[in-house]
Amino acid sequence: MKYLMMIGLGLALAPNSTLAQAPKVGDVQVVNVISISLQVGSTEKESKKVTYTPPPGWYIRSHEVHCAQKQGQASYSVNTVPSDWNAASEDEFNESYRRITEAAAKVQNQGFWAKLVGARQESLTQYRKASASHHAIVVDAVAKGNGLFQSGGALEMTVTAELVYIGDSVASKPKQTILAQ
């Protein structure tokens, strides 16, 4: 099995960038951020999940996928998502809340119940603000052989991101504030 993965060549390696100059708000960089190469034999399977998060102050405007090789049963998905976003996290949060409310219902205390509902809503609001403040690129890649006495699988791809500098002070604000500016 051959496996090679390269994450974030970095803004310092991007064309037209210099180490002496700080980026200005609105500066745009196009950077190769993820490269994956998977190669497996006829009965093997390999999968990789890679996440790229830009440096502070930079925002992912768009991304492009360049697939140099796709052989056999190889597939990939590339998504741009908030960096701390995790669907399972919010589902787990809701499941925990459901269990707590069932326990609170047995107590039958209306004051406690009202506090619990308010605390849940505030916690969920804070969770969403925190997890939706910065984007990331997530790549799921799989290469699988075709079976005994068949051919192997291979996947070689690169994801290029267009990044825009929004400034360090703007990057720390919630997403809703960034979009309103």
Secondary structure as UniProt FT lines:
FT   STRAND          2..7
FT   HELIX           11..13
FT   TURN            15..16
FT   TURN            25..26
FT   STRAND          28..40
FT   TURN            42..43
FT   STRAND          45..52
FT   TURN            56..57
FT   STRAND          58..71
FT   STRAND          73..82
FT   TURN            83..84
FT   HELIX           87..107
FT   HELIX           110..131
FT   STRAND          135..144
FT   TURN            148..149
FT   STRAND          153..165
FT   HELIX           168..171
FT   HELIX           175..180
//
